[in-house]
Amino acid sequence: MCMHTPRCPTADSADREAAAAVASHPEQGWSLLCNGVLVFEDTGELLPDGRVLSPHRPLTVTA
């Protein structure tokens, strides 16, 4: 699916969020990555196989 060089991480990779955005709708709070992952502004994700990953924002702020 990915035509970038180097290739973007797959949807199953731990670094899947590093894939390039192919569609972005910040007014709606989501972006579609070239690996098929939908990333939401609350850091939740919808994977191409239908799995949902809950938001994973850090709970503490470090200074």
Backbone as a ProteinNet text record, in pm:
[ID]
protein_1_A
[PRIMARY]
MCMHTPRCPTADSADREAAAAVASHPEQGWSLLCNGVLVFEDTGELLPDGRVLSPHRPLTVTA
[TERTIARY]
82.2	0	87.4	195.8	281.9	375.4	382.1	469.9	586	601.8	707.2	840.9	948.6	1082.5	1151.1	1191.5	1171.1	1024.3	987.9	848.4	803.5	679	620.5	596.4	592.6	565.4	425.7	411.1	281.1	187.8	59.9	-39.4	-14.4	59	88.8	216.9	293.2	418.5	393.7	486.2	475.3	484.3	554.7	569.7	475.3	358.4	261	222.6	228	190.1	290.7	406.9	509.3	481.8	378.7	344.7	297.9	312.7	273.3	121.5	73.2	-70.6	-108.5	-215.4	-264.1	-390.7	-456.7	-573.6	-576.4	-604	-606.9	-728.9	-803.4	-921.1	-916.7	-829.4	-815.2	-944.4	-1028.9	-1156.5	-1248.5	-1225.3	-1301.7	-1221.5	-1092.9	-1010.4	-950.7	-926.2	-866.8	-778.4	-689.2	-602.9	-594.7	-587.1	-569.3	-424	-357.8	-218.6	-211.1	-98.6	-86.1	-87.6	-71.5	-80.1	-223.8	-320.1	-460.5	-509	-424.1	-461.6	-528.1	-640.9	-703.4	-653.9	-594.5	-543.6	-631.3	-678.5	-765.3	-687.7	-734.3	-661.3	-649.1	-735.3	-723.8	-623.8	-550.8	-449.2	-507.7	-637.4	-697	-670.9	-685.1	-659.1	-760.3	-790.5	-871.3	-783.6	-755.6	-667.9	-747.5	-681.7	-751.1	-832.8	-793.6	-868.1	-987.3	-1013.3	-1128.3	-1098.3	-975.3	-940.2	-933.7	-974	-971.9	-865.6	-779.8	-681.1	-723.8	-741	-784.1	-680.5	-723.7	-627.8	-514.8	-393.5	-277.7	-191.9	-259.5	-187.5	-111.9	1.1	71	-14.2	-12.1	-92.2	-26.9	103.7	176.1	254.5	279.1	358.5	492.4	599.1	732.4	789.1	860.1	915.7	1063.9
-118.9	0	126.4	127.2	245.1	256.8	375.2	401.3	492.6	521.4	610.2	537.2	615.1	560.3	639.3	579.5	439.2	413.1	286.3	247.7	283.6	322.3	355.6	227.5	238.7	120.8	65.1	-64.3	-127.1	-96.9	-128	-105.3	-191.9	-302.6	-391.4	-353.5	-258.5	-218.2	-132.4	-138.5	-56.3	92.8	126.2	266.5	305.9	242.6	264.7	410.9	491.9	633.1	716.4	660.3	732	729.5	659.9	654.9	792.5	817.7	946.4	959.1	1080	1108.1	1125	1058.1	1072.6	1155.8	1170.9	1257.7	1310	1438.5	1499.1	1588.3	1571.2	1652.9	1701.6	1800.3	1848	1907	1960.5	2015.3	1905.4	1782.1	1667.3	1583.7	1612	1546.2	1412.3	1389.4	1261.9	1279.1	1180.5	1170.8	1024.9	1001.7	868.1	854.8	752	726.8	631	629.3	546.4	396.8	359.3	218.3	178.1	269.1	238.3	267.3	320.7	351.2	488.7	496.8	625.4	668.4	786.3	839.8	957.6	956.7	1062.5	1158.2	1282.4	1383.5	1350.2	1263.3	1222.7	1108.7	1073.9	968.7	828.5	815.6	685.2	648	519.4	472.3	366.4	362.3	257.2	189.3	60.4	-13.7	-68.4	-98.8	-146.1	-273.4	-356.4	-479.9	-459.3	-333.5	-301.8	-291.2	-326.2	-312.7	-165.2	-137.8	-2.2	5.3	106.3	130.1	254.6	239.9	351.3	462.2	584.6	695.2	659.9	705.5	672	794.5	899.8	1020.8	992.2	1057.7	1042.3	1098.8	1031.8	1075.2	1186.3	1199.2	1302.8	1389.1	1510.5	1603	1618.7	1601.2	1618.6	1752.2	1814.1	1946.4	1938.4
0	0	0	76.4	88.7	-31.7	-88.4	-201.5	-161.9	-31.1	15.1	23.1	14.7	31.6	141	249.1	285.6	316.1	310.4	332.4	473.1	485.2	614.9	695	827.9	910.5	881.4	896.4	874.2	990.6	973.1	1076.8	1199.3	1183.3	1295.5	1369.2	1316.4	1378.7	1502	1595.5	1716.1	1681.9	1573.9	1534.4	1420.6	1414.8	1306.6	1289.2	1397	1389.2	1310.9	1279.9	1203.9	1053.5	1009.6	867.5	820.3	693.1	634.9	629.1	655.9	646.2	499.1	456.9	319.8	314.2	428.3	440.1	582.9	596.3	728.1	739.5	846.7	872	1016.3	1045.1	1182.5	1238.3	1151.3	1198.8	1251.2	1207.3	1255.1	1354.1	1367.6	1466.9	1426.9	1296.6	1255.4	1133.7	1117.7	999.7	956.9	826.6	771.2	729.1	779	744.1	626.4	556.5	436.6	468.2	593.8	631.3	667.4	648.3	671.7	811.9	897.6	1035.1	1041	1110.9	1140.5	1277	1284.8	1410.2	1449	1573.2	1622	1710.8	1720.7	1797.2	1945.4	1996.4	2137.2	2154.7	2049.6	2039	2029.2	2013.9	1985.2	1840.3	1809.4	1673	1632.6	1504.3	1444.9	1341.4	1362.5	1272.8	1154.8	1044.2	923.9	945.7	1042.3	1066.8	1160.2	1199.2	1282.8	1431.9	1472.1	1614.1	1651.6	1775.3	1828.5	1937	1929.3	2033.7	2110	2239.9	2323.8	2323.1	2354.1	2363.8	2458.6	2425.1	2506.5	2534.1	2577.7	2619.1	2747.7	2767.5	2895	3008.8	3123.9	3236.5	3317.6	3305.7	3378.7	3282.4	3324.9	3244.7	3313.2	3237.7	3293	3247.9	3336.7	3304.4	3280.8
[MASK]
+++++++++++++++++++++++++++++++++++++++++++++++++++++++++++++++

